[in-house]
Amino acid sequence: SLALSTLMLMWAGNTVADDGDRAAILALVDKAFLAVGSGDPNDMRAIQLAEGTSISFRQHPDGEPGELLMRMSTNEALLADTTEDKLVERWTGDPTVMVRGPIAVVWGEYEFLINESFSHCGVDAIDLVKVDGDWKLANWMWTVEEVDCPTDPSAVTE
């Protein structure tokens, strides 16, 4: 049918974000990075879905090298973890942004500072959805790595 053909054409094509979507999505992720450090959980609530998930992977403290510990929670539950520490998260390279219709994925390397000192690096994989015309964070996965980071921790400045 014509309607089905039109729908298929709308969904076909390149999944790399166009400049407008890419800018909007990266601006939202920048807001998320600022929200991580703001200390106000409402900053994150404003830009994410409470029902989404947050999953992190880090070296198991009592495990063999390469044995990972997975931590998973809802986005809302993660906001209960509060700290007085000054947290900074930022990209260390140019993240990849892919979009298809109302869903997007951002993938990139980041570094994390606590009280202006290097803590760790890793990879963020962030799922976003467009709800009522606005992008929202749905799911956020990341690795926590303390070695082989792309930047020299001794050279980190704010």
Secondary structure as a PSIPRED ss2 file (coil, helix, strand):
# PSIPRED VFORMAT (PSIPRED V4.0)

   1 S C   1.000  0.000  0.000
   2 L H   0.000  1.000  0.000
   3 A H   0.000  1.000  0.000
   4 L H   0.000  1.000  0.000
   5 S H   0.000  1.000  0.000
   6 T H   0.000  1.000  0.000
   7 L H   0.000  1.000  0.000
   8 M H   0.000  1.000  0.000
   9 L H   0.000  1.000  0.000
  10 M H   0.000  1.000  0.000
  11 W H   0.000  1.000  0.000
  12 A C   1.000  0.000  0.000
  13 G C   1.000  0.000  0.000
  14 N C   1.000  0.000  0.000
  15 T C   1.000  0.000  0.000
  16 V E   0.000  0.000  1.000
  17 A C   1.000  0.000  0.000
  18 D C   1.000  0.000  0.000
  19 D H   0.000  1.000  0.000
  20 G H   0.000  1.000  0.000
  21 D H   0.000  1.000  0.000
  22 R H   0.000  1.000  0.000
  23 A H   0.000  1.000  0.000
  24 A H   0.000  1.000  0.000
  25 I H   0.000  1.000  0.000
  26 L H   0.000  1.000  0.000
  27 A H   0.000  1.000  0.000
  28 L H   0.000  1.000  0.000
  29 V H   0.000  1.000  0.000
  30 D H   0.000  1.000  0.000
  31 K H   0.000  1.000  0.000
  32 A H   0.000  1.000  0.000
  33 F H   0.000  1.000  0.000
  34 L H   0.000  1.000  0.000
  35 A H   0.000  1.000  0.000
  36 V H   0.000  1.000  0.000
  37 G H   0.000  1.000  0.000
  38 S H   0.000  1.000  0.000
  39 G C   1.000  0.000  0.000
  40 D C   1.000  0.000  0.000
  41 P H   0.000  1.000  0.000
  42 N H   0.000  1.000  0.000
  43 D H   0.000  1.000  0.000
  44 M H   0.000  1.000  0.000
  45 R H   0.000  1.000  0.000
  46 A C   1.000  0.000  0.000
  47 I C   1.000  0.000  0.000
  48 Q E   0.000  0.000  1.000
  49 L C   1.000  0.000  0.000
  50 A C   1.000  0.000  0.000
  51 E C   1.000  0.000  0.000
  52 G C   1.000  0.000  0.000
  53 T E   0.000  0.000  1.000
  54 S E   0.000  0.000  1.000
  55 I E   0.000  0.000  1.000
  56 S E   0.000  0.000  1.000
  57 F E   0.000  0.000  1.000
  58 R E   0.000  0.000  1.000
  59 Q E   0.000  0.000  1.000
  60 H C   1.000  0.000  0.000
  61 P C   1.000  0.000  0.000
  62 D C   1.000  0.000  0.000
  63 G C   1.000  0.000  0.000
  64 E C   1.000  0.000  0.000
  65 P C   1.000  0.000  0.000
  66 G C   1.000  0.000  0.000
  67 E C   1.000  0.000  0.000
  68 L E   0.000  0.000  1.000
  69 L E   0.000  0.000  1.000
  70 M E   0.000  0.000  1.000
  71 R E   0.000  0.000  1.000
  72 M E   0.000  0.000  1.000
  73 S E   0.000  0.000  1.000
  74 T E   0.000  0.000  1.000
  75 N H   0.000  1.000  0.000
  76 E H   0.000  1.000  0.000
  77 A H   0.000  1.000  0.000
  78 L H   0.000  1.000  0.000
  79 L C   1.000  0.000  0.000
  80 A C   1.000  0.000  0.000
  81 D C   1.000  0.000  0.000
  82 T C   1.000  0.000  0.000
  83 T C   1.000  0.000  0.000
  84 E C   1.000  0.000  0.000
  85 D C   1.000  0.000  0.000
  86 K C   1.000  0.000  0.000
  87 L E   0.000  0.000  1.000
  88 V E   0.000  0.000  1.000
  89 E E   0.000  0.000  1.000
  90 R E   0.000  0.000  1.000
  91 W E   0.000  0.000  1.000
  92 T C   1.000  0.000  0.000
  93 G C   1.000  0.000  0.000
  94 D C   1.000  0.000  0.000
  95 P C   1.000  0.000  0.000
  96 T E   0.000  0.000  1.000
  97 V E   0.000  0.000  1.000
  98 M E   0.000  0.000  1.000
  99 V E   0.000  0.000  1.000
 100 R E   0.000  0.000  1.000
 101 G C   1.000  0.000  0.000
 102 P C   1.000  0.000  0.000
 103 I E   0.000  0.000  1.000
 104 A E   0.000  0.000  1.000
 105 V E   0.000  0.000  1.000
 106 V E   0.000  0.000  1.000
 107 W E   0.000  0.000  1.000
 108 G E   0.000  0.000  1.000
 109 E E   0.000  0.000  1.000
 110 Y E   0.000  0.000  1.000
 111 E E   0.000  0.000  1.000
 112 F E   0.000  0.000  1.000
 113 L E   0.000  0.000  1.000
 114 I E   0.000  0.000  1.000
 115 N C   1.000  0.000  0.000
 116 E C   1.000  0.000  0.000
 117 S E   0.000  0.000  1.000
 118 F E   0.000  0.000  1.000
 119 S E   0.000  0.000  1.000
 120 H E   0.000  0.000  1.000
 121 C E   0.000  0.000  1.000
 122 G E   0.000  0.000  1.000
 123 V E   0.000  0.000  1.000
 124 D E   0.000  0.000  1.000
 125 A E   0.000  0.000  1.000
 126 I E   0.000  0.000  1.000
 127 D E   0.000  0.000  1.000
 128 L E   0.000  0.000  1.000
 129 V E   0.000  0.000  1.000
 130 K E   0.000  0.000  1.000
 131 V E   0.000  0.000  1.000
 132 D C   1.000  0.000  0.000
 133 G C   1.000  0.000  0.000
 134 D E   0.000  0.000  1.000
 135 W E   0.000  0.000  1.000
 136 K E   0.000  0.000  1.000
 137 L E   0.000  0.000  1.000
 138 A E   0.000  0.000  1.000
 139 N E   0.000  0.000  1.000
 140 W E   0.000  0.000  1.000
 141 M E   0.000  0.000  1.000
 142 W E   0.000  0.000  1.000
 143 T E   0.000  0.000  1.000
 144 V E   0.000  0.000  1.000
 145 E E   0.000  0.000  1.000
 146 E C   1.000  0.000  0.000
 147 V C   1.000  0.000  0.000
 148 D C   1.000  0.000  0.000
 149 C C   1.000  0.000  0.000
 150 P C   1.000  0.000  0.000
 151 T C   1.000  0.000  0.000
 152 D C   1.000  0.000  0.000
 153 P H   0.000  1.000  0.000
 154 S H   0.000  1.000  0.000
 155 A H   0.000  1.000  0.000
 156 V C   1.000  0.000  0.000
 157 T C   1.000  0.000  0.000
 158 E C   1.000  0.000  0.000
